[in-house]
Amino acid sequence: SGIFLGVPCKLGRAGLEQILEVTLTDDERAALAKSADAVREPMAAVTL
């Protein structure tokens, strides 16, 4: 929540044609969550 990622997609003449689903292993999913936490923590310290 509060963190957004880009995802692979197929673009055509009229724009987005397809969002490509990526299957992650449990280890990859854990690494992605760890990366999101690494971004989320410093963002929480920023006041705008």
Secondary structure, DSSP 8 states (H G I E B T S, - for coil): --------EEEETTEEEEE------HHHHHHHHHHHHHHHHHHHH---
